[in-house]
């Protein structure tokens, strides 16, 4: 699949979350560690008291984990659209949304085009970081 050229079928479900910090959340809740900031651009529903890194003074800082679903390259558009619509309905269910939020996820349920654009933006962002830092594969 070639994600840059748009030659693949995509069922977009980026889910911004705050990575593995949620495995440490019980330690923060108990006071054993202090949560300094979330790396997303918005606060988490599960922990609204934790500021974002941007709120703490680092303008534009955003580093989030995300998940998505891909289908085979030749997945018919009608099937891709149906799957995306049904998955978006499930992600919008209050109990599903509440559970995902409690785990640190922010379910989006976007369409294929939005997901493809998100991936392109993420790739461009990290390409710039790699080039600016002169990071080389070893």
Secondary structure as UniProt FT lines:
FT   TURN            3..6
FT   STRAND          10..11
FT   STRAND          15..17
FT   TURN            19..20
FT   HELIX           21..29
FT   TURN            30..31
FT   TURN            45..46
FT   TURN            48..49
FT   TURN            53..57
FT   TURN            59..60
FT   STRAND          69..70
FT   TURN            73..74
FT   HELIX           77..92
FT   HELIX           94..102
FT   TURN            103..104
FT   STRAND          105..107
FT   HELIX           112..132
FT   TURN            133..134
//
